[in-house]
Amino acid sequence: MMQTEQLLTAKEVADHFRVSVRTVERWIEKGLPAHKATEIQVGELLVQKRIGGLPPKGIWVIPQSSLTDVHGIRKSVGYPAEKKRKQQGTC
């Protein structure tokens, strides 16, 4: 079992990438390595004040080493690079 110092909560990952916790949960559904925290891990996270309480659905913990996997899972946003933008406001 990994030490909790090597694990990040979904909230911590969300804050790191400036996305919502739900987005991190979607990444987990798409294959980001994560697991539900055990009772011992939850206790350690509470003692470290990294969580405020136990949510009804539990706590996802993600190994720090998995953060590099996010770039392959994360959907890029913005205008497609291969498309030309329509010129607006020209007369």
MARBALUM-101014 format. One record per atom (N, C-alpha, C, O): residue in one letter; x, y, z. Coordinates in steps of 0.02 Angstrom, whole numbers, padded with zeros to 5 digits, always signed. Last residue first. Layout:
REM residues N
AXYZ/...
***
This chain:
REM residues 91
C-00791+02199-02186/C-00840+02225-02234/C-00812+02225-02303/C-00846+02244-02350/T-00778+02090-02047/T-00747+02122-02105/T-00801+02143-02154/T-00851+02108-02162/G-00831+02020-01942/G-00827+02092-01935/G-00792+02126-01993/G-00778+02186-01989/Q-00733+01872-01950/Q-00794+01907-01929/Q-00780+01982-01926/Q-00725+02004-01910/Q-00680+01737-02040/Q-00665+01806-02025/Q-00731+01842-02007/Q-00778+01841-02047/K-00676+01578-01967/K-00712+01624-02010/K-00694+01695-01990/K-00692+01712-01931/R-00527+01483-01954/R-00581+01523-01923/R-00612+01569-01975/R-00578+01595-02019/K-00492+01323-02017/K-00482+01396-02021/K-00542+01430-01989/K-00599+01409-01997/K-00434+01179-01931/K-00489+01218-01961/K-00471+01291-01964/K-00439+01318-01918/E-00333+01117-01861/E-00334+01107-01933/E-00389+01147-01969/E-00391+01149-02030/A-00357+01145-01726/A-00300+01176-01759/A-00304+01171-01835/A-00279+01215-01870/P-00517+01184-01661/P-00473+01134-01693/P-00418+01168-01734/P-00432+01214-01772/Y-00523+01286-01516/Y-00539+01280-01586/Y-00492+01230-01618/Y-00432+01232-01605/G-00543+01201-01359/G-00526+01257-01402/G-00544+01243-01473/G-00575+01192-01489/V-00464+01068-01271/V-00520+01113-01283/V-00497+01170-01326/V-00437+01186-01328/S-00425+00896-01261/S-00404+00964-01274/S-00466+01006-01289/S-00515+00981-01317/K-00450+00789-01126/K-00476+00811-01191/K-00453+00882-01202/K-00461+00925-01158/R-00336+00682-01048/R-00370+00747-01049/R-00389+00767-01119/R-00349+00762-01166/I-00257+00572-01068/I-00329+00563-01056/I-00368+00627-01066/I-00425+00627-01089/G-00128+00614-01082/G-00155+00569-01132/G-00230+00560-01127/G-00263+00543-01176/H-00113+00692-00968/H-00106+00724-01033/H-00132+00680-01089/H-00156+00705-01140/V-00121+00602-00862/V-00177+00648-00874/V-00172+00677-00945/V-00224+00687-00977/D-00005+00534-00839/D-00056+00501-00881/D-00113+00548-00900/D-00149+00535-00948/T+00062+00610-00748/T+00086+00614-00817/T+00036+00581-00864/T+00035+00597-00923/L+00002+00571-00629/L-00016+00636-00657/L+00009+00644-00729/L-00021+00682-00767/S+00047+00455-00572/S-00003+00449-00626/S-00022+00516-00657/S-00057+00517-00708/S+00126+00485-00466/S+00160+00464-00527/S+00112+00458-00586/S+00133+00456-00644/Q+00036+00505-00364/Q+00068+00564-00395/Q+00100+00546-00461/Q+00100+00586-00508/P-00112+00406-00370/P-00040+00409-00360/P-00010+00470-00396/P-00029+00484-00453/I-00262+00460-00301/I-00226+00451-00363/I-00151+00455-00348/I-00129+00503-00316/V-00414+00418-00223/V-00343+00437-00216/V-00306+00416-00279/V-00316+00362-00306/W-00578+00466-00187/W-00532+00438-00237/W-00462+00462-00220/W-00453+00521-00204/I-00682+00429-00053/I-00628+00473-00076/I-00587+00436-00128/I-00562+00381-00115/G-00864+00413-00044/G-00795+00394-00030/G-00746+00444-00061/G-00766+00494-00090/K-00991+00457-00056/K-00966+00413-00109/K-00895+00390-00097/K-00868+00351-00137/P-01009+00542+00055/P-01048+00479+00050/P-01020+00430-00002/P-01025+00370+00007/P-00850+00602+00118/P-00908+00608+00074/P-00944+00541+00069/P-00913+00489+00077/L-00788+00636+00271/L-00796+00580+00225/L-00859+00590+00183/L-00914+00586+00209/G-00693+00789+00286/G-00739+00738+00310/G-00745+00683+00258/G-00711+00684+00207/G-00594+00866+00235/G-00632+00892+00291/G-00678+00842+00322/G-00701+00851+00378/I-00425+00821+00196/I-00497+00816+00183/I-00533+00840+00245/I-00507+00836+00301/R-00306+00852+00249/R-00311+00858+00176/R-00383+00847+00152/R-00399+00863+00095/K-00266+00840+00381/K-00312+00894+00363/K-00315+00906+00287/K-00324+00963+00265/Q-00202+00731+00425/Q-00161+00779+00388/Q-00201+00840+00367/Q-00174+00887+00338/V-00312+00662+00474/V-00262+00687+00521/V-00218+00740+00488/V-00200+00790+00520/L-00375+00631+00351/L-00409+00673+00401/L-00359+00703+00450/L-00363+00763+00465/L-00280+00547+00295/L-00297+00609+00260/L-00333+00657+00307/L-00322+00718+00304/E-00284+00441+00388/E-00222+00480+00380/E-00236+00547+00346/E-00208+00598+00365/G-00416+00396+00367/G-00395+00420+00432/G-00333+00463+00428/G-00329+00516+00459/V-00405+00354+00235/V-00451+00408+00251/V-00432+00438+00318/V-00432+00499+00326/Q-00314+00248+00253/Q-00294+00307+00213/Q-00339+00366+00228/Q-00315+00423+00234/I-00396+00163+00328/I-00333+00187+00357/I-00310+00250+00319/I-00290+00299+00350/E-00498+00135+00239/E-00515+00169+00302/E-00451+00199+00333/E-00453+00254+00361/T-00438+00176+00072/T-00455+00129+00125/T-00471+00169+00189/T-00459+00229+00192/A-00502+00264-00067/A-00459+00263-00008/A-00484+00211+00042/A-00544+00204+00052/K-00518+00192-00226/K-00552+00221-00168/K-00505+00213-00108/K-00474+00161-00100/H-00394+00235-00348/H-00434+00187-00311/H-00467+00224-00253/H-00447+00278-00234/A-00322+00257-00513/A-00346+00283-00448/A-00383+00226-00413/A-00401+00176-00444/P-00262+00301-00669/P-00254+00255-00613/P-00274+00288-00546/P-00247+00340-00527/L-00378+00344-00790/L-00328+00372-00744/L-00322+00326-00684/L-00372+00313-00651/G-00484+00295-00870/G-00423+00255-00861/G-00369+00285-00818/G-00316+00254-00810/K-00604+00357-00876/K-00570+00345-00940/K-00504+00310-00932/K-00470+00295-00982/E-00636+00374-00743/E-00678+00329-00783/E-00645+00311-00849/E-00656+00256-00876/I-00540+00471-00716/I-00534+00406-00684/I-00576+00355-00722/I-00553+00298-00732/W-00595+00576-00788/W-00529+00550-00808/W-00518+00481-00778/W-00490+00437-00810/R-00710+00595-00712/R-00717+00572-00782/R-00651+00544-00807/R-00650+00493-00842/E-00651+00644-00596/E-00688+00580-00593/E-00698+00552-00663/E-00695+00491-00673/V-00605+00764-00646/V-00555+00714-00624/V-00589+00646-00620/V-00559+00596-00639/T-00729+00825-00666/T-00685+00813-00723/T-00633+00760-00706/T-00619+00716-00746/R-00771+00836-00533/R-00809+00792-00579/R-00767+00777-00642/R-00770+00721-00668/V-00687+00933-00486/V-00678+00865-00460/V-00714+00816-00506/V-00690+00761-00518/S-00636+01042-00622/S-00681+01021-00568/S-00664+00950-00545/S-00631+00912-00581/V-00470+01114-00641/V-00532+01085-00667/V-00576+01066-00608/V-00556+01074-00550/R-00333+01143-00621/R-00384+01196-00626/R-00446+01171-00663/R-00471+01204-00709/F-00240+01049-00591/F-00254+01059-00662/F-00307+01112-00675/F-00324+01126-00733/H-00241+01062-00450/H-00178+01064-00487/H-00190+01081-00560/H-00154+01122-00589/D-00376+01041-00417/D-00345+01107-00403/D-00281+01115-00444/D-00268+01169-00470/A-00386+00906-00454/A-00428+00956-00486/A-00398+01026-00477/A-00396+01065-00524/V-00297+00849-00363/V-00282+00844-00434/V-00322+00897-00472/V-00296+00930-00517/E-00367+00878-00244/E-00299+00905-00254/E-00279+00903-00328/E-00247+00949-00352/K-00485+00805-00268/K-00488+00878-00259/K-00420+00909-00270/K-00415+00962-00302/A-00439+00675-00267/A-00467+00701-00329/A-00470+00777-00326/A-00459+00811-00376/T-00283+00672-00176/T-00355+00665-00180/T-00378+00693-00247/T-00342+00731-00279/L-00133+00581-00204/L-00169+00644-00207/L-00244+00629-00208/L-00265+00580-00237/L+00002+00497-00125/L-00065+00495-00155/L-00096+00565-00153/L-00085+00603-00105/Q+00114+00502-00052/Q+00123+00489-00123/Q+00056+00488-00161/Q+00055+00478-00221/E+00067+00515+00075/E+00104+00571+00048/E+00114+00564-00027/E+00122+00614-00063/T+00014+00391+00106/T-00033+00444+00085/T+00003+00505+00058/T-00027+00545+00022/Q+00104+00257+00032/Q+00099+00307+00085/Q+00052+00362+00061/Q+00052+00379+00001/M+00025+00112-00039/M+00063+00174-00044/M+00053+00219+00016/M+00000+00218+00048/M+00042-00059+00000/M+00000+00000+00000/M+00044+00063+00000/M+00095+00065+00035/
***
